[in-house]
Each structure stands twice: as C-alpha cells, then as structure tokens.
Amino acid sequence: MLDQNADRMYWVIGAVLVVGALIGLAEKEFPGLLSSVFSGFTSKLKF
C-alpha cells in the first residue's frame, strides 16, 4: 500500500481529471451554458 500522501495525490489527480472532463463535456454539449454562468457570477461580483 502506498503512503497516505501518495494516495491523496492520486485522488486529487483523479478528481481534477473528472471535473475537467465534465467541464469539457458541458462546453461541448451546451455551448452557451458556461458563458451564461460566468457572466452571472461576474455581474454579481462586479468585476
């Protein structure tokens, strides 16, 4: 068994890959979704 830090790093790498794949899939299937979400956030945060 790997030590605890290596196990955690594999979970972090896996989570980053899964979230990246979900963002890529969402951008491909729903092209306007992320831009509308980001514009909503920026209008609320007043950047």
C-alpha positions as CSV (number, residue, x, y, z in Angstrom):
1,M,0.0,0.0,0.0
2,L,1.2,3.5,-0.8
3,D,1.8,6.0,1.9
4,Q,-1.1,8.4,2.7
5,N,0.2,11.4,0.8
6,A,0.5,9.4,-2.4
7,D,-3.0,8.0,-2.0
8,R,-4.3,11.6,-1.5
9,M,-2.4,12.8,-4.5
10,Y,-4.0,10.1,-6.7
11,W,-7.4,11.1,-5.5
12,V,-6.7,14.8,-6.3
13,I,-5.4,14.0,-9.7
14,G,-8.5,11.8,-10.4
15,A,-10.8,14.5,-9.2
16,V,-9.2,17.1,-11.4
17,L,-9.4,14.8,-14.4
18,V,-13.1,14.1,-13.8
19,V,-14.0,17.7,-13.3
20,G,-12.1,18.7,-16.4
21,A,-13.9,16.1,-18.4
22,L,-17.3,17.3,-17.1
23,I,-16.4,20.9,-17.9
24,G,-15.3,19.8,-21.4
25,L,-18.4,17.8,-22.0
26,A,-20.7,20.6,-20.7
27,E,-18.9,23.1,-23.0
28,K,-19.3,20.7,-26.0
29,E,-23.0,19.8,-25.4
30,F,-24.2,23.1,-24.0
31,P,-22.1,25.8,-25.6
32,G,-23.8,28.8,-24.0
33,L,-24.1,27.4,-20.5
34,L,-20.7,28.2,-19.1
35,S,-20.6,31.7,-20.6
36,S,-24.0,32.5,-19.1
37,V,-22.9,31.1,-15.7
38,F,-19.7,33.1,-15.8
39,S,-21.5,36.3,-16.8
40,G,-23.9,35.8,-14.0
41,F,-21.1,35.4,-11.5
42,T,-19.2,38.4,-12.8
43,S,-22.4,40.6,-12.7
44,K,-23.0,39.6,-9.0
45,L,-19.3,40.1,-8.1
46,K,-19.0,43.4,-10.0
47,F,-15.6,42.7,-11.7
